Amino acid sequence: MDEPFVVVDETFRRSSEGGFYESFYANVSEELLAWRARGAVSKGRNIEALAEGVHPETVLEVGAGTCSVMARLAELGFARKFFALETSASAVEYIRSKVRFPGLAGVYLADSTRTGLSDDSFDLGILSPVLEHLRDPAAVLRETMRICRSVGLEVPLEDSFLGAVEWILRQSILGTRRMDNRS
């Protein structure tokens, strides 16, 4: 299996060093991989159902992380080529060195609000779940819609009783502050 090509926006890489995801993807555990693989089963089914009739040849996952969703879609024969767009150099390095599945064609390290990619570069863009982690979700969605012919996205329903309880627990146990992201 061929190693995926890697395209790095060096200016963006230098400006994004030291963020949360740099250390996160530098230390991926087997437990995290297993958890994401389990979640990818239902995500794959949902994406197939939502994309009925689209028949993509190329898929771009924005915020691909460990590529578990794309790997599941590859198992299902969903598309011929898969690409990852990441904003973390350590995630790109993790994908480049550890992730292998049929169809994984390339990885981009770039600002997800201004990728530099051409209009309609991909048949389908996937954001699963990504928007709730972003400072400017509308800009990322606009850019994804520009570079992908169709876009599928998943967002958690956090503005609910259970979502509020989860964030209270995260703050008290982990010290994690809830982002102010109205989307």
RACORZI-V543991 format. One line per field, one symbol per residue. ss: DSSP state (@ for helix, = for strand, . for the rest). burial: + if it has 16 or more other ideal C-beta (glycine too) atoms within 10 Angstrom, else -. Layout:
ss=???
burial=???
//
This chain:
ss=....====.@@@@@@@...@@@@@@@...@@@@@@@@@@@@@@@@@@@@@.......=====.....@@@@@@@@.....======..@@@@@@@@@@.....======............=======..@@@...@@@@@@@@@@@=======......@@@@@@@@@@@@@@.........
burial=---+----+--++--+----++--+--+-------+---+--++--+---+--+-+-+++++++++++++++++---++-++++++++++++++++--+-+-++-++++++++-+-+---++++++++-++--+--+--++-++--++-+++++-----------------------------
//
